[in-house]
């Protein structure tokens, strides 16, 4: 039975206006839930609520599905009810400045500790000098000074008395002390000394020698007394400095009395202040340090508190999206400053990464970005496995520089990481990265489309209204919404489904709103949507126009009338970024007696992809199974896409190739006003293919350019009928009988239509009737 053209109503499934629940989109409330993704939403809910180790999420699906917006909506709702995480601060390790210490504080108290620390240092800069100028300090210092002065005076006095008793005078001179013999209370002159007898001189020299030894011993004691005095003064200074620190830090210690780590830090700070009390005393030096304190000996920056993460104003758990997930942007970094030609650093130059900001909450990253940044993926895995953030400089890890760096104390990590990427990337990671499956155990697989029915159409209309309100666009009239719904089905390549690509939908709404503005309209009408769609095609279809022009001019050989032997019009789809179009292509075959089977010229020339080669093998198997089931097939044939200079992939031309081969065997001419698309199985059944709308429209455009005469058409698989969402001009031509679309379920139906001769069915013995194609 010959095939009949499809009714024009089957070529396009229009949207019933009764399914649009408003006259214009401003009359309806904004949609709340993510549309058409129940499986993905369920996985997201599970992934963010389970707290076991390794249950991070991967959002799988093509770009533009709204994965990021969907997960943010769910996560932010969950995060709002979660507790605010702790503040994290780095402080100086006074015992080892290259290993800064970390402090965990309740939210908001990190800022208070920093402010309290700054106030404490400012107070000490005033209080310590004041303490050293107090009357009590002066009295205590004078006591120490007098004590050691008296000790020195007493020692020399006792030595002088002893010398005097033995007739020797202890004389103080500008150059020190000296001993001289005395007569009648006066030192002997050198001449008088020489007049003394030898015995007297020897006795005096012996006495002076003994006294000199005692003098030396006394003089040697003076540095020890000075050292003891310095120790006493330092102890006094330390005592007054410690008391001053205690007085100034009392309120701060009371405020943080519930946090032992902070108290331990304040104790260490007190010890360091006491040890470096001179730093708080004025001198004639330049300004130093970030506190802008003039005239101090050392940089007082070491007493600052580096508040790495401040949650004083945070509500709920943090939700962080890192747009540039480099290694340092994820795990943090230690910055350096140039001083006198050298790079130096300190704990105040430690900067947080996205993992620090998201700690206690959620971190959203695009998988492709983190994988394309050097060391970022390995760094992220290492942090998740260790459950702590350890800031390590890439320069130090790679040993490419020798600058001074820090080893900050690691911070415990509690974060839920959400990766977003396409499915292929997910499966590649699962296959080739053994750690990926251990760290990302939850997959939220986003659908590309969902079923089109009355309820889903109404929901889609509400989604359109919500996007228009969110983007501050003009309200959409009912017919405009219906046209967008129909275009969504076209994007899904299925009249019974709607596309879930929110990015493409939003772009269309924006462009339709633009054209409505150009027309000075206050609403978006269906004609504005059509204008936006036509403008999109116009911007992208230069290559398509050139191809069709070359067909029209006869450069690319495609017949649209008459009959030819072993020649069939096949249909291919050319995809250029987000634009695709159908291109008719001539398929020819040759056949002769032989044993070579079917030669696929595309494969032999390395222009045929594996799927195309598979299709040719299937049709060869079908041919042999039908016509030579009990003997070798005595055939040598070849198939080729004429004027094809690029790669041919896919099996959608296998029906056309089989028809061309049968025509070559039977010498029966084939209609050139029909084009064929569809794949075939080994039993001759025609199977569905992709791009059916573009293929039909491509052959229609070529026929229309040459003139429609009412006989042209396209044969498509019967299973593709539900996918048809053809352009309005194609549907109109079909309704007027100027162009036809046929749906075939078996290759016999196709060959009958192409040749005008019955295909013929085998009898019980497998013999085909005469006067039939078979």
C-alpha positions as CSV (number, residue, x, y, z in Angstrom):
1,X,0.0,0.0,0.0
2,X,1.5,3.3,-1.1
3,X,2.3,5.9,1.5
4,X,0.1,8.9,1.9
5,X,1.5,12.3,2.9
6,X,1.1,13.3,6.6
7,X,-1.7,15.6,7.4
8,X,-0.3,19.2,8.0
9,X,-1.7,19.0,11.6
10,X,1.0,16.4,12.4
11,X,3.8,18.6,11.2
12,X,3.5,21.1,14.0
13,X,1.9,20.8,17.4
14,X,0.5,24.2,18.2
15,X,0.0,25.3,21.8
16,X,-3.6,25.5,22.9
17,X,-4.3,29.0,24.0
18,X,-6.7,27.6,26.6
19,X,-3.6,26.1,28.4
20,X,-2.1,29.6,29.0
21,X,-3.6,30.6,32.4
22,X,-3.5,34.4,31.8
23,X,-4.1,37.1,29.2
24,X,-0.7,38.5,29.8
25,X,2.2,37.4,32.0
26,X,1.8,40.2,34.6
27,X,-1.4,38.6,35.9
28,X,0.2,35.6,37.4
29,X,2.4,35.0,40.4
30,X,6.0,34.1,40.0
31,X,6.8,30.4,39.9
32,X,8.6,29.2,43.0
33,X,10.0,25.8,42.3
34,X,12.5,24.7,39.7
35,X,10.6,23.4,36.7
36,X,10.9,19.8,35.4
37,X,13.8,18.7,37.6
38,X,12.3,16.5,40.4
39,X,15.1,13.9,40.2
40,X,17.8,16.5,40.4
41,X,16.1,18.4,43.2
42,X,15.7,15.2,45.2
43,X,19.4,14.5,44.8
44,X,20.3,18.0,45.8
45,X,18.2,17.8,48.9
46,X,19.8,14.5,49.9
47,X,23.3,15.8,49.2
48,X,23.1,18.9,51.3
49,X,21.3,17.3,54.2
50,X,23.5,14.2,54.7
51,X,26.6,15.1,56.8
52,X,28.7,12.0,56.2
53,X,32.2,12.4,54.8
54,X,32.5,12.5,51.0
55,X,28.9,13.4,50.2
56,X,29.7,16.4,48.1
57,X,27.6,17.1,45.0
58,X,28.2,17.1,41.2
59,X,25.5,18.8,39.1
60,X,25.5,17.0,35.7
61,X,23.9,18.6,32.7
62,X,24.5,20.9,29.7
63,X,25.2,24.5,30.2
64,X,22.1,26.7,30.4
65,X,19.8,24.3,32.2
66,X,19.7,26.6,35.3
67,X,21.7,24.2,37.5
68,X,23.4,27.0,39.4
69,X,20.2,28.8,40.1
70,X,18.4,25.6,41.1
71,X,21.0,24.5,43.6
72,X,21.4,28.0,45.0
73,X,17.7,28.2,45.7
74,X,17.7,24.9,47.6
75,X,21.0,25.6,49.4
76,X,20.1,29.1,50.5
77,X,16.8,27.8,52.0
78,X,18.8,25.2,53.9
79,X,21.6,27.6,54.8
80,X,19.2,30.2,56.2
81,X,18.2,27.8,59.0
82,X,21.7,26.7,59.7
83,X,23.9,28.1,62.5
84,X,26.4,30.9,61.7
85,X,29.9,29.3,61.6
86,X,32.8,30.5,63.7
87,X,35.2,33.3,63.0
88,X,38.8,32.4,62.3
89,X,41.8,34.6,63.2
90,X,45.5,34.2,62.8
91,X,47.8,35.7,65.5
92,X,51.5,35.9,66.0
93,X,53.3,32.9,67.4
94,X,55.7,34.7,69.7
95,X,57.8,31.6,70.1
96,X,58.1,30.9,66.3
97,X,57.0,33.8,64.1
98,X,57.0,31.6,61.0
99,X,54.3,29.3,62.4
100,X,51.3,31.6,63.1
101,X,48.6,30.3,65.4
102,X,44.9,30.1,64.5
103,X,42.0,31.0,66.9
104,X,38.5,29.9,66.5
105,X,35.9,32.3,67.9
106,X,32.1,32.5,68.0
107,X,30.7,34.6,65.1
108,X,31.4,38.3,65.5
109,X,33.9,38.0,68.2
110,X,36.9,37.9,65.9
111,X,36.2,41.5,65.1
112,X,35.9,42.3,68.8
113,X,39.2,40.6,69.5
114,X,41.0,42.7,66.8
115,X,39.4,45.9,68.1
116,X,40.3,45.0,71.7
117,X,43.8,44.1,70.7
118,X,44.3,47.4,68.9
119,X,42.9,49.3,71.9
120,X,45.2,47.4,74.3
121,X,48.3,48.3,72.3
122,X,47.2,51.9,72.1
123,X,46.7,51.9,75.9
124,X,50.1,50.3,76.5
125,X,51.8,52.9,74.4
126,X,50.6,55.5,76.9
127,X,50.4,53.5,80.1
128,X,53.9,51.9,80.1
129,X,55.8,55.2,79.7
130,X,53.5,56.7,82.3
131,X,54.3,53.8,84.7
132,X,58.0,54.4,84.2
133,X,57.5,58.1,85.1
134,X,55.5,57.4,88.2
135,X,56.7,58.5,91.6
136,X,56.6,54.9,92.9
137,X,58.8,53.7,90.0
138,X,61.3,56.6,90.6
139,X,61.5,55.8,94.3
140,X,62.0,52.1,93.6
141,X,64.6,52.9,91.0
142,X,66.4,55.3,93.3
143,X,66.5,52.7,96.0
144,X,68.3,50.3,93.6
145,X,70.7,53.1,92.5
146,X,71.4,54.2,96.1
147,X,71.9,50.6,97.2
148,X,74.6,49.9,94.6
149,X,76.2,53.4,95.0
150,X,76.4,52.8,98.7
151,X,77.8,49.3,98.1
152,X,80.6,50.8,95.9
153,X,81.3,53.7,98.3
154,X,81.4,51.3,101.2
155,X,83.8,49.0,99.5
156,X,86.2,51.8,98.7
157,X,85.8,53.4,102.1
158,X,86.7,50.1,103.8
159,X,89.7,49.7,101.5
160,X,90.7,53.3,102.2
161,X,90.5,52.8,106.0
162,X,92.5,49.6,105.8
163,X,95.1,51.3,103.7
164,X,95.3,54.3,106.1
165,X,95.9,52.0,109.0
166,X,98.9,50.6,107.2
167,X,100.2,54.1,106.2
168,X,98.9,54.1,102.7
169,X,96.5,56.5,101.1
170,X,93.8,55.5,98.6
171,X,93.6,58.4,96.2
172,X,90.9,58.9,93.5
173,X,92.2,60.4,90.3
174,X,90.5,61.2,86.9
175,X,92.1,58.0,85.6
176,X,91.1,55.8,88.5
177,X,92.3,54.9,91.9
178,X,95.9,54.8,93.1
179,X,97.8,54.0,96.3
180,X,100.6,56.2,97.8
181,X,102.6,56.1,101.1
182,X,101.7,58.7,103.7
183,X,103.9,60.6,106.1
184,X,102.3,63.1,108.6
185,X,99.0,62.8,106.8
186,X,100.4,63.7,103.4
187,X,101.4,61.5,100.5
188,X,105.1,61.1,100.0
189,X,106.6,62.8,97.0
190,X,108.7,60.6,94.8
191,X,111.9,62.3,95.9
192,X,111.1,61.8,99.6
193,X,110.2,58.1,98.9
194,X,113.7,57.6,97.5
195,X,115.3,59.0,100.6
196,X,113.8,56.3,102.7
197,X,115.9,53.3,103.6
198,X,115.8,50.2,101.4
199,X,114.0,48.3,104.1
200,X,111.2,50.9,104.5
201,X,110.8,51.1,100.8
202,X,110.4,47.4,100.5
203,X,107.9,47.2,103.3
204,X,105.9,50.1,101.7
205,X,106.0,48.4,98.3
206,X,104.9,45.1,99.8
207,X,102.0,46.8,101.6
208,X,101.0,48.7,98.4
209,X,101.2,45.5,96.5
210,X,98.8,43.7,98.9
211,X,96.4,46.7,98.8
212,X,96.5,46.8,95.0
213,X,95.3,43.2,94.9
214,X,92.4,44.1,97.1
215,X,91.8,47.2,95.0
216,X,91.7,45.1,91.8
217,X,89.3,42.7,93.5
218,X,87.1,45.5,94.5
219,X,87.2,47.1,91.0
220,X,86.5,43.7,89.4
221,X,83.3,43.5,91.5
222,X,82.0,46.8,90.1
223,X,80.8,45.2,86.7
224,X,79.1,42.4,88.6
225,X,77.4,44.9,90.8
226,X,76.4,46.9,87.6
227,X,75.1,43.7,86.1
228,X,73.2,42.9,89.3
229,X,71.9,46.4,89.2
230,X,70.7,46.0,85.6
231,X,69.0,42.7,86.5
232,X,67.3,44.5,89.4
233,X,66.3,47.4,87.1
234,X,65.0,44.9,84.4
235,X,63.0,43.0,87.0
236,X,61.6,46.3,88.3
237,X,60.7,47.3,84.7
238,X,59.2,43.9,84.0
239,X,57.2,44.1,87.2
240,X,55.8,47.5,86.3
241,X,55.2,46.5,82.6
242,X,53.4,43.3,83.7
243,X,51.3,45.2,86.2
244,X,50.5,47.7,83.5
245,X,49.6,45.0,80.9
246,X,47.3,43.3,83.5
247,X,45.6,46.6,84.3
248,X,45.1,47.5,80.6
249,X,44.0,44.0,79.5
250,X,41.7,43.3,82.4
251,X,38.5,44.2,80.5
252,X,39.6,42.3,77.4
253,X,40.4,39.2,79.4
254,X,37.0,39.4,81.1
255,X,35.3,39.6,77.7
256,X,37.0,36.5,76.5
257,X,37.2,34.6,79.7
258,X,35.1,31.8,78.2
259,X,37.7,31.2,75.4
260,X,40.8,29.6,76.9
261,X,42.8,29.8,73.6
262,X,42.3,33.6,73.6
263,X,43.4,33.8,77.2
264,X,46.5,31.8,76.3
265,X,47.2,34.1,73.5
266,X,46.8,37.1,75.8
267,X,49.2,35.5,78.2
268,X,51.8,35.1,75.4
269,X,51.2,38.7,74.3
270,X,51.8,39.8,77.9
271,X,55.1,37.9,78.0
272,X,56.2,39.4,74.8
273,X,55.3,43.0,75.8
274,X,57.1,42.6,79.0
275,X,60.1,41.1,77.2
276,X,60.1,44.0,74.7
277,X,58.9,46.8,77.0
278,X,61.5,49.2,75.5
279,X,59.4,49.1,72.3
280,X,56.7,51.0,74.1
281,X,59.1,53.8,75.3
282,X,59.5,56.9,73.2
283,X,62.8,57.6,71.3
284,X,63.8,59.8,68.4
285,X,63.0,57.3,65.7
286,X,60.7,57.2,62.6
287,X,57.1,56.1,62.4
288,X,56.8,52.3,62.1
289,X,54.0,49.8,61.9
290,X,50.4,49.9,60.6
291,X,49.3,51.5,63.9
292,X,51.1,54.6,62.8
293,X,52.9,55.0,66.2
294,X,55.7,57.5,66.0
295,X,59.0,57.0,67.7
296,X,59.0,53.3,68.5
297,X,61.9,50.9,68.4
298,X,60.2,47.9,66.7
299,X,57.3,47.2,64.5
300,X,54.2,46.7,66.7
301,X,52.3,44.9,63.9
302,X,53.2,41.6,65.6
303,X,50.5,42.4,68.2
304,X,47.7,42.7,65.6
305,X,44.9,40.1,65.1
306,X,44.4,39.0,61.5
307,X,40.7,38.3,61.3
308,X,40.7,35.9,58.4
309,X,37.0,35.2,58.4
310,X,34.5,37.6,60.0
311,X,30.9,36.4,60.4
312,X,29.7,39.3,62.5
313,X,27.1,40.2,59.9
314,X,26.5,36.7,58.4
315,X,23.0,35.2,58.7
316,X,22.9,31.4,58.5
317,X,25.6,29.3,56.8
318,X,27.6,31.0,54.0
319,X,27.0,30.1,50.4
320,X,30.0,31.0,48.3
321,X,30.4,30.8,44.5
322,X,34.0,31.0,43.3
323,X,34.1,32.2,39.7
324,X,37.8,31.8,39.4
325,X,38.8,28.7,41.3
326,X,42.6,28.9,41.1
327,X,44.7,27.1,43.7
328,X,45.3,30.3,45.8
329,X,41.7,31.5,45.4
330,X,40.6,28.2,46.9
331,X,43.0,27.5,49.7
332,X,44.2,31.1,50.4
333,X,47.7,32.6,50.1
334,X,50.5,34.3,52.0
335,X,51.3,37.6,50.4
336,X,54.8,39.3,50.5
337,X,56.0,42.9,50.6
338,X,59.2,44.3,49.2
339,X,61.5,45.8,51.8
340,X,65.0,47.0,50.8
341,X,65.1,44.7,47.8
342,X,63.9,41.6,49.6
343,X,60.5,40.0,49.9
344,X,59.2,39.6,53.5
345,X,56.0,38.4,55.0
346,X,54.2,38.0,58.4
347,X,51.0,36.5,59.7
348,X,49.0,39.7,58.9
349,X,49.6,39.0,55.2
350,X,47.7,35.7,55.3
351,X,44.7,36.0,53.0
352,X,41.6,33.7,52.9
353,X,40.5,31.5,50.1
354,X,37.0,30.4,49.0
355,X,37.2,27.4,51.2
356,X,37.8,29.6,54.3
357,X,34.8,31.8,53.4
358,X,32.6,28.8,52.8
359,X,33.7,26.9,55.8
360,X,30.7,25.8,57.8
361,X,28.5,26.2,54.6
362,X,28.5,25.6,50.9
363,X,31.0,26.2,48.1
364,X,29.9,26.2,44.5
365,X,32.4,25.7,41.7
366,X,32.3,25.0,38.0
367,X,34.1,21.8,37.3
368,X,35.7,22.7,34.1
369,X,37.2,25.9,35.6
370,X,38.7,24.1,38.6
371,X,40.1,21.4,36.4
372,X,41.7,23.9,34.0
373,X,43.6,25.8,36.7
374,X,47.0,24.4,37.6
375,X,47.1,22.5,40.9
376,X,43.6,23.7,41.8
377,X,41.9,20.3,41.4
378,X,44.6,18.4,43.3
379,X,44.6,21.1,46.0
380,X,40.8,20.9,46.4
381,X,40.9,17.1,46.7
382,X,43.7,17.3,49.2
383,X,41.8,19.7,51.4
384,X,38.6,17.6,51.2
385,X,40.5,14.4,52.1
386,X,42.4,16.0,55.0
387,X,39.3,18.0,56.2
388,X,41.5,20.9,57.0
389,X,42.8,23.9,55.1
390,X,46.5,24.1,55.1
391,X,47.9,27.2,53.3
392,X,50.9,26.2,51.3
393,X,52.6,28.5,48.8
394,X,52.9,27.1,45.3
395,X,56.3,28.7,45.1
396,X,57.5,26.8,48.1
397,X,55.9,23.6,46.9
398,X,57.6,23.9,43.5
399,X,60.9,25.2,45.1
400,X,61.0,28.0,42.5
401,X,61.8,30.8,44.9
402,X,63.7,31.1,48.2
403,X,61.8,33.9,49.9
404,X,60.8,33.6,53.5
405,X,57.4,32.1,53.9
406,X,55.0,31.0,56.6
407,X,53.5,27.7,57.7
408,X,50.2,28.8,59.2
409,X,48.4,26.4,61.5
410,X,45.7,24.5,59.5
411,X,42.0,25.3,60.0
412,X,39.5,22.4,60.4
413,X,37.2,22.2,57.4
414,X,33.4,21.5,57.3
415,X,32.1,22.4,53.9
416,X,29.8,21.0,51.3
417,X,31.3,21.4,47.8
418,X,29.0,21.6,44.8
419,X,30.6,21.0,41.4
420,X,28.7,21.9,38.2
421,X,29.6,20.5,34.8
422,X,28.4,18.5,31.8
423,X,27.8,14.7,31.9
424,X,30.8,13.8,29.8
425,X,33.1,15.5,32.3
426,X,31.4,13.6,35.1
427,X,31.9,10.2,33.5
428,X,35.5,11.0,32.6
429,X,36.2,11.9,36.2
430,X,34.5,8.8,37.5
431,X,36.5,6.7,35.1
432,X,40.0,8.2,35.3
433,X,40.2,9.8,38.8
434,X,39.8,7.2,41.5
435,X,39.5,9.9,44.2
436,X,36.6,11.6,42.6
437,X,34.0,9.0,43.4
438,X,35.1,9.0,47.1
439,X,34.7,12.8,47.4
440,X,31.6,13.4,45.2
441,X,29.2,10.7,46.1
442,X,26.0,12.5,45.1
443,X,25.1,13.2,41.4
444,X,22.2,15.5,40.6
445,X,21.4,14.7,36.9
446,X,19.5,17.6,35.3
447,X,17.0,16.7,32.5
448,X,17.3,18.5,29.2
449,X,13.5,18.4,28.6
450,X,10.3,17.3,30.2
451,X,6.9,16.0,29.0
452,X,4.6,18.5,27.3
453,X,1.0,18.3,28.6
454,X,-1.6,20.7,29.9
455,X,-0.1,20.9,33.4
456,X,3.5,21.3,32.2
457,X,2.5,23.9,29.6
458,X,0.8,25.9,32.4
459,X,3.8,25.6,34.6
460,X,6.1,26.6,31.7
461,X,3.9,29.7,31.1
462,X,4.3,30.6,34.8
463,X,8.0,30.2,34.4
464,X,8.0,32.5,31.5
465,X,6.1,35.1,33.5
466,X,8.6,34.7,36.4
467,X,11.6,35.2,34.2
468,X,10.0,38.3,32.7
469,X,9.4,39.8,36.1
470,X,12.8,38.9,37.3
471,X,14.4,40.5,34.3
472,X,12.1,43.6,34.5
473,X,10.8,42.9,31.0
474,X,7.5,43.9,29.4
475,X,4.5,41.6,30.1
476,X,3.9,38.9,27.5
477,X,0.6,38.6,25.7
478,X,-0.9,35.1,25.7
479,X,-0.1,34.3,22.0
480,X,3.5,35.4,22.6
481,X,3.7,32.9,25.5
482,X,2.2,30.2,23.3
483,X,4.7,30.9,20.6
484,X,7.6,30.6,23.1
485,X,6.1,27.2,24.3
486,X,6.1,26.0,20.7
487,X,9.6,27.1,20.2
488,X,10.7,25.3,23.3
489,X,9.3,22.1,21.9
490,X,11.3,22.8,18.7
491,X,14.4,23.2,20.9
492,X,13.7,19.9,22.5
493,X,13.4,18.4,19.0
494,X,10.2,16.8,20.1
495,X,6.6,18.0,19.8
496,X,5.7,16.1,22.9
497,X,8.4,17.6,25.2
498,X,9.6,21.1,26.3
499,X,13.2,22.2,26.6
500,X,14.5,23.1,30.0
501,X,17.4,25.3,28.8
502,X,16.7,28.3,30.9
503,X,19.6,30.2,29.3
504,X,18.1,30.0,25.8
505,X,14.6,30.8,27.1
506,X,15.8,33.9,29.0
507,X,17.8,35.1,26.0
508,X,14.7,34.8,23.8
509,X,12.6,36.8,26.3
510,X,15.1,39.5,26.4
511,X,15.4,39.7,22.6
512,X,11.6,39.7,22.2
513,X,11.3,42.5,24.7
514,X,13.9,44.5,22.8
515,X,11.9,44.2,19.6
516,X,8.8,45.2,21.5
517,X,10.6,48.3,22.6
518,X,11.7,49.0,19.1
519,X,8.1,48.9,18.1
520,X,7.1,51.2,21.0
521,X,4.9,48.5,22.4
522,X,4.0,48.1,26.1
523,X,3.7,44.4,25.8
524,X,5.5,41.6,24.0
525,X,3.4,40.2,21.2
526,X,3.7,37.0,19.2
527,X,5.1,39.0,16.3
528,X,7.9,40.3,18.5
529,X,8.8,36.7,19.4
530,X,8.8,35.8,15.7
531,X,11.0,38.8,15.0
532,X,13.4,37.7,17.6
533,X,13.6,34.2,16.3
534,X,14.0,35.4,12.7
535,X,16.7,37.8,13.7
536,X,18.6,35.0,15.4
537,X,18.6,33.0,12.2
538,X,19.5,36.0,10.1
539,X,22.6,36.7,12.3
540,X,23.8,33.1,11.9
541,X,22.7,31.8,8.5
542,X,25.3,33.3,6.1
543,X,26.9,29.9,5.5
544,X,23.5,28.2,5.0
545,X,22.6,30.9,2.3
546,X,25.9,30.2,0.6
547,X,25.3,26.5,0.5
548,X,21.7,26.9,-0.8
549,X,22.9,29.4,-3.4
550,X,25.5,26.9,-4.7
551,X,22.8,24.2,-5.0
552,X,20.6,26.7,-6.8
553,X,23.4,27.6,-9.2
554,X,24.2,24.0,-9.9
555,X,27.6,24.0,-8.3
556,X,26.5,21.5,-5.7
557,X,24.6,18.8,-7.7
558,X,21.1,18.1,-6.2
559,X,18.2,17.3,-8.4
560,X,14.7,18.1,-7.3
561,X,12.8,16.8,-10.3
562,X,12.9,13.8,-12.7
563,X,14.2,10.3,-12.0
564,X,17.7,8.9,-11.9
565,X,19.1,5.4,-11.5
566,X,21.2,4.7,-8.4
567,X,20.9,8.2,-7.2
568,X,19.0,9.4,-4.0
569,X,18.7,12.7,-2.3
570,X,19.9,12.2,1.3
571,X,19.6,14.7,4.1
572,X,22.3,15.9,6.5
573,X,22.5,18.4,9.3
574,X,25.2,21.0,9.5
575,X,25.7,22.4,13.1
576,X,27.5,25.7,13.6
577,X,27.7,26.5,17.3
578,X,24.1,27.0,18.4
579,X,22.7,27.2,14.8
580,X,22.0,24.2,12.6
581,X,20.4,23.7,9.2
582,X,19.6,20.8,6.8
583,X,21.7,20.3,3.7
584,X,20.5,18.0,0.9
585,X,23.3,15.7,-0.4
586,X,23.4,13.4,-3.4
587,X,24.0,9.7,-2.6
588,X,25.0,7.4,-5.5
589,X,25.7,3.7,-5.8
590,X,27.3,1.3,-8.2
591,X,26.7,-2.4,-8.4
592,X,28.2,-5.3,-10.4
593,X,28.8,-9.0,-10.2
594,X,31.5,-9.8,-7.7
595,X,32.4,-11.0,-4.3
596,X,33.6,-7.7,-2.7
597,X,30.5,-6.8,-0.8
598,X,29.6,-3.2,-0.3
599,X,32.4,-0.7,-0.4
600,X,32.0,2.4,1.7
601,X,34.0,5.1,-0.1
602,X,33.6,7.5,2.8
603,X,35.2,5.0,5.2
604,X,38.0,4.0,2.8
605,X,38.9,7.7,2.3
606,X,38.9,8.2,6.1
607,X,36.0,10.7,5.8
608,X,33.4,8.4,7.3
609,X,32.9,8.2,11.1
610,X,32.4,4.9,12.9
611,X,28.6,5.4,13.1
612,X,28.3,5.9,9.4
613,X,30.5,2.9,8.7
614,X,28.3,0.9,11.1
615,X,25.2,2.0,9.1
616,X,26.7,0.8,5.8
617,X,27.6,-2.6,7.4
618,X,24.0,-3.0,8.6
619,X,22.5,-2.2,5.2
620,X,24.9,-4.7,3.6
621,X,23.8,-7.3,6.1
622,X,20.1,-6.4,5.5
623,X,20.7,-6.8,1.7
624,X,22.4,-10.1,2.0
625,X,19.8,-11.5,4.5
626,X,16.9,-10.6,2.2
627,X,18.2,-11.6,-1.2
628,X,20.9,-14.2,-0.6
629,X,20.0,-16.0,2.7
630,X,21.3,-19.4,1.5
631,X,24.3,-18.5,-0.7
632,X,27.1,-15.9,-0.8
633,X,26.1,-12.5,-2.0
634,X,27.6,-12.2,-5.5
635,X,27.9,-8.5,-5.4
636,X,30.6,-5.8,-5.6
637,X,29.1,-2.4,-4.9
638,X,30.1,1.1,-3.7
639,X,28.4,3.9,-2.0
640,X,29.4,7.6,-1.7
641,X,28.2,11.0,-0.6
642,X,28.9,13.1,-3.7
643,X,30.7,16.4,-3.3
644,X,31.3,15.7,0.4
645,X,34.6,17.2,1.5
646,X,34.3,16.8,5.3
647,X,33.7,14.1,7.7
648,X,30.4,12.1,7.3
649,X,29.1,10.8,10.6
650,X,25.9,9.1,11.7
651,X,23.7,6.4,10.3
652,X,20.7,8.5,9.2
653,X,21.5,8.0,5.5
654,X,21.5,4.2,5.6
655,X,17.9,4.0,4.2
656,X,18.8,6.3,1.3
657,X,22.0,4.4,0.7
658,X,20.1,1.1,0.6
659,X,17.6,2.5,-1.9
660,X,20.4,3.8,-4.1
661,X,22.0,0.4,-4.0
662,X,18.7,-1.4,-4.9
663,X,18.3,1.0,-7.8
664,X,21.8,0.2,-9.0
665,X,21.0,-3.5,-8.8
666,X,17.5,-3.3,-10.5
667,X,18.3,-0.3,-12.8
668,X,15.0,1.1,-11.7
669,X,15.0,5.0,-11.7
670,X,14.4,6.8,-8.4
671,X,12.3,10.0,-8.0
672,X,14.5,13.1,-7.4
673,X,11.7,15.2,-6.1
674,X,11.8,13.3,-2.9
675,X,14.5,13.2,-0.3
676,X,15.1,10.4,2.3
677,X,16.3,10.3,5.8
678,X,16.3,7.5,8.3
679,X,18.5,4.7,9.6
680,X,17.9,1.0,9.0
681,X,18.2,-2.2,11.0
682,X,19.1,-5.7,9.6
683,X,15.4,-6.5,9.1
684,X,14.7,-3.4,6.9
685,X,12.9,-1.4,9.5
686,X,13.3,2.3,9.4
687,X,14.6,3.9,12.7
688,X,14.4,7.4,14.1
689,X,17.1,9.9,13.5
690,X,18.1,13.4,14.8
691,X,17.6,16.8,13.3
692,X,14.5,15.8,11.5
693,X,13.0,19.3,11.4
694,X,16.1,20.9,10.0
695,X,16.5,18.1,7.3
696,X,12.9,18.6,6.1
697,X,13.3,22.4,6.0
698,X,16.6,22.2,4.2
699,X,15.1,20.2,1.3
700,X,12.0,22.4,1.3
701,X,14.2,25.5,1.0
702,X,16.0,24.1,-2.0
703,X,12.8,23.0,-3.7
704,X,11.1,26.4,-3.0
705,X,14.0,28.2,-4.5
706,X,13.6,26.2,-7.7
707,X,9.8,26.3,-7.6
708,X,7.3,24.0,-5.9
709,X,5.3,21.9,-8.3
710,X,3.3,19.8,-5.8
711,X,5.3,16.6,-6.1
712,X,8.3,17.4,-3.9
713,X,8.6,16.0,-0.4
714,X,10.6,14.2,2.2
715,X,10.4,10.7,3.6
716,X,11.1,10.4,7.3
717,X,10.9,7.5,9.8
718,X,7.5,6.9,11.2
719,X,9.0,7.1,14.7
720,X,10.0,10.7,14.0
721,X,6.5,12.0,13.5
722,X,6.1,13.0,17.1
723,X,9.3,15.1,16.8
724,X,8.0,17.3,14.0
725,X,7.8,21.0,14.8
726,X,8.3,22.5,11.3
727,X,8.5,26.1,10.3
728,X,5.2,27.8,9.4
729,X,6.0,28.1,5.7
730,X,6.6,24.4,5.4
731,X,3.4,23.6,7.2
732,X,1.5,26.0,5.0
733,X,3.0,24.5,1.8
734,X,2.0,21.0,3.0
735,X,-1.5,22.1,3.8
736,X,-1.8,23.6,0.3
737,X,-0.5,20.3,-1.3
738,X,2.7,22.0,-2.6
739,X,5.1,19.9,-0.4
740,X,4.7,16.6,1.3
741,X,6.1,14.8,4.3
742,X,5.9,11.0,4.3
743,X,6.4,8.7,7.2
744,X,7.8,5.2,6.6
745,X,8.2,2.2,8.9
746,X,10.0,-0.1,6.5
747,X,12.4,0.2,3.6
748,X,9.9,-1.4,1.3
749,X,7.5,1.5,1.8
750,X,10.3,3.9,0.9
751,X,11.4,2.0,-2.2
752,X,7.8,1.8,-3.5
753,X,7.4,5.6,-3.1
754,X,10.7,6.3,-4.8
755,X,10.3,3.9,-7.8
756,X,6.5,3.8,-8.2
757,X,6.7,0.0,-8.3
758,X,5.5,-2.4,-5.6
759,X,8.2,-3.7,-3.4
760,X,6.8,-7.2,-3.2
761,X,6.5,-9.6,-0.2
762,X,8.1,-13.0,-0.1
763,X,5.8,-16.1,-0.1
764,X,6.2,-19.0,2.3
765,X,9.3,-20.2,0.4
766,X,10.9,-16.8,0.5
767,X,10.3,-16.1,-3.2
768,X,9.3,-12.6,-4.1
769,X,6.6,-12.1,-6.8
770,X,7.7,-11.0,-10.3
771,X,7.2,-7.5,-11.5
772,X,8.1,-6.2,-8.1
773,X,11.3,-4.4,-6.9
774,X,12.3,-7.2,-4.6
